[in-house]
Amino acid sequence: MLDIKFIRENKKLLEKVCQAKNVKLDLDRLLVLDEKRCTLIQQAENMRAEQKKLGKDDIEKAKELKEKVRPLAEELVDIESAYNDLMYLVPNVYDPATPEAKDDSGNKEIEKWGEPTKFDFKPKSHVELGETLDLIDFERGVKTSGFRGYYLKNEAVLLHFAMLWHALLKMVEKDFTPMLTPTIVREFALVGSGHFPFGKDEVYQIANPGKLADGEMIKDPAYLAGTSEPSLLAYFANSVWVEKDLPIKVCGFSPCYRSEVGSYGKDAKGLYRLHEFMKVEQVVFCRADVEESNKWLDQMCQYSREILEELKLPYRVLQICTGDMGAGKYKMYDLETWMPSRGAYGETHSDSNLTDWQTRRLNIKYKTKDGEKKFVYALNNTVLASPRILIAVLENYQQKDGSILVPKVLQKYLPFKEIRAKK
């Protein structure tokens, strides 16, 4: 969400932003509703002031004014509802350095670390390795859970948690406050993060949200979060900090659920695109300063890069273009890790600066040294998501004899240093 004053004064700019980000929005309609809304508010306030001034001196006139205010208030409710629906669709502006393109073909590689792994034998995919080493069972996963279902087994389970634990410890070392966040969230959290109304089809709604203590059914809808980001943001809704306490740094660990309706036919096999997985996510709140927030964007990206380099996995950094970055993003990077079976890099991390686009929705502010209240800037980044990252580890660390070596950095968490076929 943007400041309506900014929208009024920058209509041409926002028309360009909508086109660049593939956002369909009737800005003219929004501005008409804004004008009507302001007029109604002013009329109602004037009548209430006059009504208050009359007081007991002219009770009949005061009652008459009260009756006139009622239809204005009712009309205002309808106007504000339509106004808010459109305000939630207004995209954030983007950093001038952002590549402009209609889709992901315009994403720009800005850095690369390591070289794609070369083998002196024909390497197997993680699907083949999972089957031969009894690490993954897709057949029973689909039978139990449906399309994209899976079971991790044996060493894969321990490897999965070793990576997530290593990522969580990394964040604690970097002075982030760790949190286990709710997976079931209310609608305001997803509206606040910008997952609603954008991306609503990707979110699972719970059909039976349960009952209250008195036995009455819960009427508010509940949803399964696709990341801990909405929960971390919502934790601070309606907060006001003082400037000296910034930045606020938190990381969340949670299961994640995504319907993946927009990816029909893509990555139908394996662990790349799943309905459920686990992730460590980081969120930073900083001062309302573009330069400072972009420094945090780079720093958060560096944390994820450190993890990939510790795992010795080749990766590249992409700067995401306007047509692929999402409505709320000001600037965005993706990290893609080399996956031999794909013969390409696959996305494993996403790093975003959303300035105050989310914090306006959730009313998260800070007070400056001069006493002025401003909305903080919010950023988020994937620290590590698994089991997708398992693809890269299993495939890059496979050996000619069919075994898989465990990355050295993870060996301290595990009772084995390699994975071999069961006898």
C-alpha positions in Angstrom: 0.0 0.0 0.0 1.2 3.5 -0.9 0.4 6.9 0.6 -2.7 8.2 -1.2 -1.1 11.7 -1.4 1.8 10.1 -3.3 -0.6 8.4 -5.6 -2.5 11.6 -6.3 0.8 13.5 -7.1 2.4 10.7 -9.2 -0.4 9.2 -11.3 1.7 9.0 -14.5 4.6 7.3 -12.6 2.2 4.7 -11.1 0.6 4.0 -14.5 4.1 3.1 -15.7 4.8 1.0 -12.6 1.5 -0.9 -13.2 2.4 -1.6 -16.8 6.0 -2.7 -15.9 4.8 -5.0 -13.1 1.8 -6.4 -15.1 -0.6 -5.1 -12.5 -4.2 -4.4 -13.7 -5.5 -1.4 -11.8 -8.0 1.4 -12.6 -6.1 4.3 -11.1 -8.7 6.8 -12.4 -11.4 4.9 -10.5 -9.3 4.9 -7.3 -8.8 8.7 -7.5 -12.5 9.3 -8.1 -13.3 7.2 -5.0 -10.7 9.0 -3.0 -12.3 12.4 -4.0 -15.8 11.1 -3.0 -14.4 9.7 0.2 -12.7 13.0 1.2 -15.9 14.9 0.4 -18.1 12.6 2.4 -15.8 12.7 5.4 -15.7 16.5 5.3 -19.5 16.8 5.0 -20.0 14.4 7.9 -17.5 16.2 10.1 -19.0 19.6 9.4 -22.5 18.3 10.3 -21.3 16.7 13.5 -19.5 19.9 14.5 -22.6 21.9 13.8 -24.7 19.3 15.7 -22.3 19.6 18.7 -22.4 23.4 18.6 -26.2 23.4 18.8 -26.1 21.1 21.8 -29.1 21.6 24.1 -30.0 25.0 22.6 -31.8 23.5 19.6 -32.5 19.8 20.2 -34.8 19.4 17.2 -32.2 20.9 14.8 -29.5 18.7 16.3 -31.7 15.6 15.7 -32.3 16.7 12.2 -28.6 17.0 11.5 -28.0 13.6 13.1 -30.5 12.1 10.6 -28.6 13.8 7.8 -25.3 12.3 8.9 -26.6 8.7 8.9 -26.9 8.3 5.1 -23.6 10.0 4.6 -22.0 7.5 7.0 -23.6 4.6 5.2 -22.5 5.8 1.8 -19.0 6.3 3.2 -18.8 2.7 4.3 -19.5 1.5 0.7 -17.1 4.1 -0.8 -14.3 3.2 1.6 -14.7 -0.5 1.0 -14.3 0.0 -2.8 -11.5 2.5 -2.1 -9.6 0.0 0.1 -10.0 -2.8 -2.4 -8.2 -0.7 -5.0 -5.6 0.7 -2.6 -4.5 -2.9 -1.8 -3.8 -3.4 -5.6 -1.5 -0.4 -5.9 2.0 -1.7 -6.6 5.1 -0.3 -5.0 7.5 1.7 -7.2 10.7 0.0 -8.1 14.4 0.9 -7.7 15.8 2.7 -10.8 18.4 0.0 -11.2 15.8 -2.7 -11.7 15.8 -4.3 -15.1 12.6 -3.6 -17.0 11.1 -6.6 -18.7 7.7 -8.4 -19.0 8.8 -11.7 -17.5 11.6 -13.7 -15.9 13.5 -13.7 -19.2 14.5 -10.2 -18.2 16.2 -11.2 -14.9 19.8 -10.2 -14.9 22.7 -12.3 -13.6 24.9 -10.1 -11.5 27.3 -12.5 -9.8 28.3 -16.2 -9.8 30.1 -18.3 -7.3 31.7 -21.7 -8.1 31.6 -23.7 -11.3 28.9 -26.2 -12.2 29.9 -29.6 -10.8 31.6 -31.9 -13.4 31.5 -35.7 -13.1 33.6 -38.4 -14.7 30.5 -40.7 -14.7 26.9 -40.3 -15.6 25.3 -38.5 -12.6 21.9 -39.5 -11.2 19.0 -37.2 -10.5 17.9 -36.7 -6.9 14.9 -38.8 -7.8 17.1 -41.8 -8.8 19.4 -41.3 -5.8 16.4 -41.1 -3.5 15.1 -44.4 -4.7 18.3 -46.4 -4.9 19.5 -45.1 -1.4 16.0 -45.4 0.2 15.9 -41.6 1.0 12.7 -40.5 -0.7 9.5 -42.2 -1.5 7.4 -40.4 -4.1 5.0 -43.2 -4.9 3.7 -43.6 -1.3 3.8 -39.8 -0.9 1.4 -39.4 -3.8 -0.8 -42.2 -2.5 -1.0 -40.6 0.9 -1.0 -36.9 0.1 -1.8 -36.6 -3.6 0.0 -34.8 -6.4 3.4 -33.5 -5.2 3.3 -35.7 -2.1 6.5 -37.2 -0.8 8.2 -39.0 2.1 11.7 -38.2 3.2 13.4 -41.2 4.8 16.5 -42.4 6.7 19.5 -40.1 6.3 17.6 -37.6 4.1 15.5 -36.7 7.2 18.6 -36.0 9.3 20.3 -34.1 6.5 17.1 -32.0 6.0 17.0 -31.0 9.7 20.8 -30.5 9.9 20.6 -27.9 7.1 17.7 -26.1 8.7 19.4 -26.2 12.1 22.6 -24.8 10.6 20.6 -22.0 8.9 18.8 -21.1 12.2 22.1 -21.0 14.1 23.6 -18.8 11.5 20.8 -16.3 12.0 21.3 -16.4 15.8 25.0 -15.7 15.2 24.0 -12.7 13.2 21.9 -11.4 16.1 18.5 -12.3 14.7 15.8 -13.1 17.2 14.6 -16.7 16.4 10.8 -17.5 16.4 8.7 -20.5 15.8 5.8 -18.9 14.0 2.1 -19.8 13.5 1.4 -21.7 10.3 -2.4 -21.1 10.6 -3.0 -17.4 10.1 -5.9 -15.0 9.9 -6.7 -12.9 6.8 -5.2 -9.7 8.1 -1.7 -11.2 8.2 -1.9 -12.2 4.6 -3.4 -8.8 3.5 -0.6 -7.1 5.6 2.2 -9.1 3.9 0.6 -8.5 0.4 -0.1 -12.2 -0.2 -3.7 -11.0 -0.4 -5.2 -10.0 -2.8 -2.2 -10.9 -4.9 -1.4 -14.7 -4.9 -4.6 -15.6 -3.1 -5.0 -18.7 -5.3 -1.7 -20.0 -4.0 -2.9 -20.1 -0.4 -4.8 -22.9 1.2 -7.9 -21.9 3.1 -8.9 -24.1 6.1 -12.4 -25.4 5.5 -13.1 -26.1 9.2 -11.3 -23.5 11.3 -12.6 -25.0 14.6 -14.7 -23.8 17.6 -14.3 -21.2 20.3 -14.2 -22.1 24.0 -18.0 -21.8 24.3 -18.5 -24.2 21.4 -19.4 -21.6 18.8 -17.9 -22.1 15.4 -15.1 -19.8 14.4 -16.4 -17.5 11.7 -13.3 -15.8 10.6 -11.5 -17.6 7.8 -8.1 -19.2 8.5 -5.3 -20.0 6.1 -2.1 -22.0 5.9 0.9 -19.7 5.4 3.3 -20.3 2.5 6.1 -18.7 4.5 6.7 -17.4 8.0 6.9 -13.9 6.6 3.2 -13.0 7.2 3.4 -14.2 10.8 6.7 -12.3 11.5 5.2 -9.1 10.1 1.9 -9.5 11.9 3.6 -10.0 15.2 4.6 -6.3 15.0 1.2 -5.0 13.7 0.2 -1.6 15.2 3.7 -1.2 16.8 5.6 2.1 17.3 9.3 1.9 18.0 11.8 4.6 18.7 14.5 5.2 16.1 17.4 4.1 18.3 15.9 0.6 18.6 16.1 0.0 14.8 16.9 -2.2 13.0 14.7 -5.0 14.3 15.9 -8.4 13.1 13.9 -11.6 13.4 13.9 -15.0 11.8 11.1 -17.5 11.7 11.1 -21.3 11.3 7.9 -22.9 10.1 6.3 -25.5 7.9 5.1 -23.8 4.6 2.1 -24.7 2.4 1.5 -23.6 -1.2 -1.1 -24.8 -3.6 1.1 -24.1 -6.7 -2.0 -23.6 -8.9 0.0 -21.3 -11.1 2.6 -23.9 -11.9 0.5 -26.5 -13.6 2.7 -28.8 -15.6 6.0 -27.4 -14.2 8.5 -29.5 -12.2 5.9 -32.3 -11.8 8.5 -34.8 -10.6 10.9 -34.6 -7.7 11.4 -32.2 -4.8 11.7 -28.9 -6.7 8.0 -27.7 -6.5 6.0 -29.0 -3.5 2.8 -28.3 -1.6 4.6 -28.5 1.8 8.1 -27.9 3.0 10.1 -26.2 5.8 11.9 -22.9 5.8 14.0 -20.5 7.8 13.0 -16.9 6.9 14.6 -13.6 7.9 12.8 -10.2 8.2 14.4 -6.9 8.9 12.7 -3.6 9.9 14.8 -0.5 9.4 14.5 3.3 9.1 12.5 4.8 6.2 15.6 5.3 4.1 16.0 3.7 0.7 19.8 3.6 0.8 19.8 2.0 4.3 17.2 -0.5 3.2 19.1 -1.5 0.1 22.2 -2.1 2.2 20.1 -4.5 4.3 18.9 -6.2 1.1 22.5 -6.8 0.2 23.5 -7.9 3.7 20.6 -10.4 3.9 21.6 -11.8 0.6 25.1 -12.2 1.9 23.9 -14.3 4.8 22.3 -16.8 2.4 25.4 -16.7 0.2 27.5 -17.6 3.2 25.4 -20.7 3.8 25.6 -21.9 0.1 29.4 -21.3 0.2 29.7 -23.2 3.4 27.8 -26.0 1.7 30.2 -25.5 -1.3 27.3 -25.4 -3.7 27.7 -23.4 -6.9 25.2 -20.6 -7.2 24.4 -17.4 -9.0 22.7 -14.1 -8.0 20.0 -12.6 -10.2 18.5 -9.2 -10.0 14.8 -9.6 -10.7 13.1 -7.6 -13.4 9.9 -5.6 -13.0 7.7 -8.2 -14.6 8.8 -11.0 -12.3 9.3 -9.2 -9.0 5.8 -8.9 -7.6 3.6 -5.9 -6.9 5.1 -5.0 -3.5 8.8 -5.3 -4.2 11.0 -2.2 -4.6 14.2 -4.3 -5.3 14.7 -8.0 -5.4 17.4 -10.7 -5.8 17.1 -14.4 -6.3 19.8 -16.9 -5.5 19.9 -20.0 -7.8 21.8 -23.1 -6.9 23.3 -25.5 -9.4 21.2 -28.6 -9.9 23.0 -31.2 -12.2 19.8 -33.1 -13.1 18.3 -29.8 -14.4 21.5 -28.9 -16.2 20.8 -25.5 -14.8 20.5 -23.3 -11.7 17.3 -23.6 -9.7 15.9 -20.9 -7.4 16.6 -21.6 -3.7 16.5 -18.1 -2.1 14.5 -14.9 -2.6 15.6 -11.6 -1.2 13.2 -8.6 -1.2 13.1 -4.9 -0.2 9.4 -3.8 0.1 10.1 -0.3 1.7 6.9 0.7 3.6 4.5 -1.2 1.2 3.7 -3.8 3.9 4.2 -1.7 7.0 1.5 0.8 5.9 -0.9 -2.1 5.7 0.0 -3.3 9.2 0.6 0.1 10.8 4.1 -0.5 11.9 5.9 2.7 12.7 8.8 4.3 14.5 9.3 7.7 16.1 12.3 9.7 14.9 14.6 11.8 17.1 12.5 14.8 16.2 9.3 13.1 17.4 7.9 12.5 13.8 6.2 9.1 13.2 7.2 7.2 10.1 6.5 3.8 8.7 9.4 1.5 9.0 10.8 -0.2 5.9 10.5 -4.0 5.8 12.7 -6.6 4.0 12.6 -10.4 3.9 14.8 -13.2 2.6 15.0 -16.9 2.5 17.7 -18.2 4.8 17.2 -21.8 3.7 14.2 -23.8 2.4 14.2 -27.6 2.4 13.7 -30.1 0.9 14.4 -28.2 -2.3 18.0 -27.5 -1.2 18.3 -31.3 -0.9 18.3 -31.5 -4.7 21.5 -29.6 -4.9 23.2 -31.4 -2.0 22.3 -34.9 -3.1 23.1 -34.3 -6.8 26.3 -32.3 -6.4 27.8 -34.6 -3.7 27.1 -37.9 -5.4 30.0 -40.3 -6.0 30.8 -42.7 -8.7 30.0 -45.7 -6.5 26.5 -44.4 -5.9 27.2 -43.0 -2.4 26.6 -39.4 -1.4 29.1 -37.4 0.7 27.8 -35.1 3.5 29.0 -31.5 3.2 31.7 -31.0 5.7 29.9 -28.1 7.5 27.0 -30.4 8.3 29.0 -33.4 9.6 29.1 -32.1 13.1 25.3 -32.4 13.3 25.1 -35.9 12.0 26.1 -39.5 13.0 27.4 -40.2 9.4 29.7 -38.6 6.8 28.3 -40.4 3.8 25.2 -42.1 2.6 25.4 -45.5 1.1 22.9 -48.1 -0.1 21.3 -50.2 2.6 22.7 -53.8 2.8 
